[in-house]
Amino acid sequence: MDRNYQDILYEVRNGAAWITINRPDKMNAFRGQTCDELIHAINRAGYDREIGAIVLAGAGDRAFCTGGDQSAHEGQYDGRGTIGLPMEELHAAIRDVPKPVIARVQGYAIGGGNVLCTICDFTIASEKAVFGQVGPKVGSVDPGYGTAFLARVVGEKKAREIWYLCRRYSAAEALAMGLVNTVVAHDQLDAEVQKWCDEIMEKSPTALAIAKRSFNMDTAHQAGIAGMGMYALKLYYDTEESREGVQAFLEKRKPQFRKYSK
């Protein structure tokens, strides 16, 4: 399954696969190609018998991932899938591989990046990490795991606050709401992630695979919600209202959404 990646890095460290979004100049925002490479790499690691854990990371110090690359978003995104990004496949890959996936968050985890953190089995954050949503500010939303599963993770009230208000949350606040598992000093992040990987490697891989599938079974119906929601999102992306959000973001101004009020 060897492959030359352009948007990500793939490295094996002591039995753990480290998959890093390597677009620091774009705050590790993903385009269609990024998603395709992530799907390939996650499945590559997930079904490699020599790998016991998977780490999902972002290159540089500024951002883990800031979601979809708005410069590649004019109506639909630039790749395949319902909205031009194969998001359902990417989210399914993280959930379906029979190994724990750890989000290593050193900076901003915003928008679709925040959704990735939500879906991963564990999230380990630097004290400098920042979490939050931007969808309704830029004419978008995650109509699947990013909303429904987030409510399972942090509770209905907090999930609605995160999406409706699009605030920023510190690592300490994310820990308090249950969005992350632990917060460590910035210079200790990699050591802490490796510590968790080492602990995972000591456990029965079959037991972990069964446990992961058992946890996922309770929310498996959300895949259907996501699939239907992505088609609604596709239609929304073709509206002037959604385009106003994207254009305002690119022009660094406040969007004028009220004229589209129903």
N, C-alpha and C positions, 0 to 999 in steps of 0.2 A: 504493500500500500504506500510505497514511497511516492512523494509528490513534492514538487518545488512550490513553496508558498510565497506569495508576494505581500499579503497583508497581515500575516501572522508569523509567529515563531513557534517552533515545536522542539522541546528539549526534554530528555528523560533524566531525572535526578533521583538516585536511590529508589528506583521502583515507582516513582511518581512522574506522570507526564505533565509538564508545564506548557500550557498553550497561551501564548501572549498576543493580544491584538497589537500589532506594530504600526500604528498610525498616529504617533504622538503629535505630529503637526496638525492633525485633525481632532485632537483631544480623544483619540481612539474611537471616534465615531465610525460606525460600520456602513459600508456600501454593500451592494449585492455580492461582489466577489468575496468580501470579508466573511459574510455569512456562509457562503458556500465552503470556504476554507475551514471555518470553525466547525461546520457540520462534519466535514471529512476528518478533521483532526480529532474531534471528540469521539467519533465512532472508531477511528484508528486506535486510539488509546483504550476506549471502552471494551474492545474485544481482543486486546493484546494480553495474553496470559501473563506476561512479565510485568504488566502495569497493575498497581493496586489502588491508585488514587489519581485523580485528575485535578490540576490547578488551573483555573481560568484567571488570567491577569491582563493588565494593560501596561504598555511600554511607557517609560519615563516616570516622572514624579507627579505630574499634574492631574492625570485622569486615569481611572480604571476603564471607563467607557461612558460616552455621552449619548448613546443611542444612534439613531439613523443620521447619516451625513446629509445635512440639509442642502449642501451644494449639489448633491446628486438627487434632489427631490424636486421635481416639477410635475405636479400631479402625482403619478406613480414614481417609485424609485427606479434605479437604473438596472436592477437585476431581474431574476425570475420570481415566480410566486404570485400570489393574489395581489399584493400591493407593490410588486417589484422588489420585494425582499422576502426570502423564504423563512419568515419568522416562525411559522408553525413547525417547520422541520427543525430549526435551531433549538427551539424550546423543547421539542419532543426528544431531540438527541440528548440534551442535558438530563432529562427525566428518565429516559429509557435505558441509557447505558447502565450496566449492572455494577457500577462502581461509584463511590462517593465523589462528587464534584465540589471543589472548594473555590469560592470567589475570593481572590486576594485583592483587597481594595486599598490602594495607597493614596487616592485622591478623589476626584469627582466621579460619582456613580449616579448619573442623571438620565432621565428618560428611559430609553431602551436598555441602558446600562444598569439602571436601578432594577428593571425587570429581570435581567440576568442574575443579579444578586438574589432577588426574591426566589427564583427558581432553583438555584444551586442548593445542594444539600447543606452546605455550611457557608458562612460568610465571615471572614477574618479581616478586620479593618485596622488600618493605621489610625492613630489619634488625629491625623490630618484629613481623614476621609470626610467627604460630604455627600449626602444622599438627597434625592428628591425627584419630583416629576416636573415635566414641562409641557406635556401633551396639549392641554387646553390653552396654553399660551402661544403655541405654534401651529394650531389647527390640526391636532392629532390626538390619538388615544390608543392605549393597548386594550382591545376588547376581550381579552382572554385571561391568561394567567397573570398578566400585569395588574389586573383589577380584581378578578374573582379570587385568585390564589393569594394575592396580597392581603385580602380581607381575612383569609385563614391564618396568615402569618402574624399580622399586627392587630387584627380585629376590625370590624366593620367601620366603626366611627373614625379610627385613625386612618384607615385606607381611604375613606372618602375625603378626609382632610388633605391627605397627601395629593390626591388627584384634583380635587376641586380648587384648592388654594395654591398649589405649585410652590410650596415653601421649600427652603433648604433646611436640612437637619444635620447636626454634627454627628460624629461617630458615637459620642456618649448618648445622644438622644436616640440614635438608631439602635443602640444596645438596649436602652430602656424599653423601647417599644417591641423588641424581639426581632428586629430586622437583621441584626448581626449576632454572631455567637460570642465574639470576644473582641476587645480593642486593646492594642498594644502600642508601645512607643514606635515611632516611625522607623527608627533604625533596627528595630527588633522584628519587623513584620515578616521577612523571609524566614527567619529562624523559627518563628511561631508557626508559620504555615508548614514548614518542614517537620516540625514536632508533631503536628496533627497528622501529617502524611505517614510519619513513622509509626504512630499509634495505630492508624488504620491498617498498615501493612502487617501488623501483628495479629489481626483478627481473621476469622474464617471468611474467605471471599464468597463462599456460597451463602453463608448466613447473612452477610451484608447485602448480597444481591436479592435474597428473599425479603429481607427487611425493607430494602428500598422499594421494591415492587409493592409490598404491603402498604407502606406509607402512601405511595402514589395511587393505589387503587381507590382510596377514599375521594380523590379529586379527579379521577380519570375522565369523568363526564365533562370537565372543563375544556378538554380538547375539542369537543363538539361545539361548545360555546365559542371558543376561539376561532374555529373554522368558519362558523356563521358570521361572527363579528368581523372577521377580516374582509368578507365580501361587502359588509356594510361600510367598512373603512375605505375600501376601494372606491365606492360610490362617493363617499364624503370627500376623498382627496381630489375628486374631479369638480368640486364646487368652488365658487369664488370665495366662500367663507374660509375654507381650508387654505386656499392659495394666499389669502390675505395674511394668515398666520406665518406661512413660510416666507413671504415677501418681507413682512415686517421684521422677522428675525434676520434676514440677510441684509436689510437696510438699517438694522440696529435702531428700530423705533418701536413704539407701542402699537400693537395691532388695533384696528378699528372694527371690532367684532359686533358692536351693538346694532349696527345697521342691518345685520342678518338675523336679528331676534325674531323668533317665531311667535 
